[in-house]
Amino acid sequence: MESVSCNTCGSSEFTSLFSKSNHRNETFHIVECKECGLVQVNPQPSPEEVSSYYSEEYFLKRSDRGYDNYFSETVKNEISRVFGLNLRDLDFEAWENSLSGSKRCLDVGCAAGYFVDYMARRGWDSHGIDIAESPVRFAREKLGLQVEQGDFLRWKNGEGQKFDLVTLWASIEHLHKPKETLEKIHTHLKPGGRIVLSTCRWGTLAKLQGPSWRYLNVPEHLYYYSLSGLIALCEGIGFSETTHVTYGSGMTTKKNASFFYGIAKNIADPLVKILDQGDMMALCFEKVETPRTKTT
């Protein structure tokens, strides 16, 4: 475990919020940067230590931190459905149709390559990269996708490659160096290229629920961004926001839910989206050549 400075602004001054234990009965401290407000796990385990949490069990055994067979067709279809909803809300198709010639995209943290496959089916020259061995092997061998195993920040094969689109689907919260990753993505985008990213949102719902918040999975999730904080970070790097959406009330689908729970969920889910208070968010940014100087 190592104490780290804030990845967004570099400050070493934090306010302690609370502690959270994981499935191994390890305790992690959740703090908030006094300078920019970024919420994070601090001290943090090393990347090598965190990698142990992403064993094959993470993708095959259902828990609050993993999946119920991530490689199943059912999960693939559900994840693809969410991709479609997010892209629709971000008005992606209109921009996609404005592009001429061949279109190239890269999904960073692609896991089993479901978005790589999704875009390939739309006619894109679609690529992915992920550090986890098991899903990359699945993407290559079962889906026949252009997916590499490796650390994006050390990605040598990508030197000089340019893309129309780079995506980070539910990945930035897992990264030890999210700001550096966004900076590298900026270098890989063509002029006017776009980045689409999604992540859990530190907002009203998260603050109300505290340690019981559904996305507080430690230590896999290292950073928890507010909507305004993530926009400011990206704009400081050299991106301009085109649009965003927030969604998710925290009310999960339950098999034996009561009639009244179902009604409440059907009201809460669209309401938080309308009010821009969901605890998930998807954002789209366009690359600009003159970034803002402030990133906090």
Secondary structure, 3 states (H helix, E strand, C coil): CECCCCCCCCCCCEEEEEEEECCCCCEEEEEEECCCCCEEECCECCHHHHHHHHCHHHHHCCCCCCCCCCCCHHHHHHHHHHHHHHHHHCCHHHHHHHCCCCCEEEEECCCCCHHHHHHHCCCCEEEEEECCHHHHHHHHHCCCCEEEECCHHHCCCCCCCCEEEEEEECCHHHCCCHHHHHHHHHHHEEEEEEEEEEEEECCHHHHHHHHHCCCCCCCCCCEEECHHHHHHHHHHHCEEEEEEEEECCCCCCCCCCCHHHHHHHHHHHHHHHHCCCCCEEEEEEEECCCCCCCCC
